[in-house]
Amino acid sequence: MPSGSIPVLTTVMSEVAVSQALRDALDARAQRKADWMSLESHLLHALRPEMERLTTELVRASLLEAWRKHANGLD
């Protein structure tokens, strides 16, 4: 952990007061974050068929088991 106080900006800095290199670095970081976060939609899209298949199997197996228990109680 850094020691000392953390400076707080109390006035808005003009864009020219920030170096182009820093602006480029911040823009690149923001783009990397956006790219990383876009993985969510890609992953969900790719996994949706598998999630639906697994859900269908789970529902079928659960209902079959519930029917077996119910049918055994009728005997």
Sine and cosine of phi, psi and omega as CSV:
sin_phi,cos_phi,sin_psi,cos_psi,sin_omega,cos_omega
0.00,0.00,0.70,-0.71,0.06,-1.00
-0.92,0.38,0.51,-0.86,0.04,-1.00
-0.98,-0.17,0.31,-0.95,0.00,-1.00
1.00,-0.05,-0.02,-1.00,-0.04,-1.00
-1.00,0.03,0.45,-0.89,0.02,-1.00
-1.00,-0.05,0.83,-0.55,-0.02,-1.00
-0.93,0.38,0.56,-0.83,0.01,-1.00
-0.86,-0.51,0.76,-0.65,0.05,-1.00
-0.99,0.17,0.82,-0.57,0.00,-1.00
-0.95,-0.30,-0.21,0.98,0.04,-1.00
-0.81,-0.58,0.47,-0.88,0.02,-1.00
-0.97,0.24,0.77,-0.64,0.02,-1.00
-1.00,0.03,0.62,-0.79,0.05,-1.00
-0.96,0.30,0.42,-0.91,-0.05,-1.00
-0.89,0.46,-0.53,0.85,-0.01,-1.00
-0.95,0.31,-0.30,0.95,0.01,-1.00
-0.97,0.22,-0.26,0.97,0.01,-1.00
-0.98,-0.17,0.77,-0.64,-0.06,-1.00
-0.89,0.45,0.48,-0.88,0.02,-1.00
-0.88,0.47,-0.60,0.80,0.01,-1.00
-0.89,0.46,-0.67,0.74,0.02,-1.00
-0.92,0.38,-0.67,0.74,0.04,-1.00
-0.88,0.48,-0.68,0.74,0.04,-1.00
-0.89,0.46,-0.67,0.74,0.01,-1.00
-0.90,0.43,-0.66,0.75,0.02,-1.00
-0.92,0.38,-0.65,0.76,0.05,-1.00
-0.90,0.44,-0.67,0.75,0.01,-1.00
-0.90,0.43,-0.65,0.76,0.02,-1.00
-0.91,0.42,-0.67,0.75,0.03,-1.00
-0.89,0.45,-0.63,0.78,0.02,-1.00
-0.92,0.38,-0.65,0.76,0.04,-1.00
-0.88,0.47,-0.64,0.77,0.03,-1.00
-0.90,0.43,-0.70,0.72,0.02,-1.00
-0.88,0.48,-0.67,0.74,0.04,-1.00
-0.89,0.46,-0.68,0.73,-0.01,-1.00
-0.89,0.45,-0.71,0.71,-0.04,-1.00
-0.94,0.35,-0.44,0.90,0.02,-1.00
-0.94,0.33,-0.26,0.96,0.07,-1.00
-0.86,0.51,-0.51,0.86,-0.02,-1.00
-0.82,0.57,-0.80,0.60,-0.05,-1.00
-0.91,0.40,-0.60,0.80,0.04,-1.00
-0.90,0.43,-0.69,0.73,0.00,-1.00
-0.92,0.40,-0.70,0.71,0.01,-1.00
-0.89,0.45,-0.65,0.76,0.03,-1.00
-0.89,0.46,-0.69,0.72,-0.02,-1.00
-0.94,0.35,-0.57,0.82,-0.06,-1.00
-1.00,0.03,-0.25,0.97,-0.09,-1.00
-0.80,0.59,-0.75,0.66,0.01,-1.00
-0.86,0.52,-0.64,0.76,0.01,-1.00
-0.93,0.38,-0.65,0.76,0.03,-1.00
-0.90,0.44,-0.64,0.76,0.03,-1.00
-0.91,0.41,-0.66,0.75,0.02,-1.00
-0.89,0.46,-0.72,0.69,-0.01,-1.00
-0.91,0.42,-0.63,0.78,0.04,-1.00
-0.90,0.44,-0.69,0.73,0.03,-1.00
-0.87,0.49,-0.71,0.70,0.03,-1.00
-0.88,0.48,-0.68,0.73,0.00,-1.00
-0.89,0.46,-0.70,0.71,0.00,-1.00
-0.90,0.43,-0.73,0.69,0.01,-1.00
-0.86,0.50,-0.74,0.67,-0.02,-1.00
-0.90,0.44,-0.64,0.77,0.00,-1.00
-0.91,0.41,-0.69,0.72,0.01,-1.00
-0.92,0.38,-0.62,0.79,0.05,-1.00
-0.89,0.46,-0.70,0.72,0.02,-1.00
-0.90,0.43,-0.67,0.74,0.04,-1.00
-0.89,0.46,-0.64,0.77,0.04,-1.00
-0.90,0.43,-0.67,0.74,0.02,-1.00
-0.86,0.51,-0.70,0.71,0.02,-1.00
-0.90,0.44,-0.66,0.75,0.01,-1.00
-0.91,0.41,-0.71,0.70,-0.02,-1.00
-0.91,0.42,-0.61,0.79,0.03,-1.00
-0.91,0.41,-0.50,0.87,0.03,-1.00
-0.96,0.28,-0.33,0.94,-0.01,-1.00
-0.99,0.11,-0.32,0.95,-0.05,-1.00
-0.95,0.30,0.00,0.00,0.00,0.00
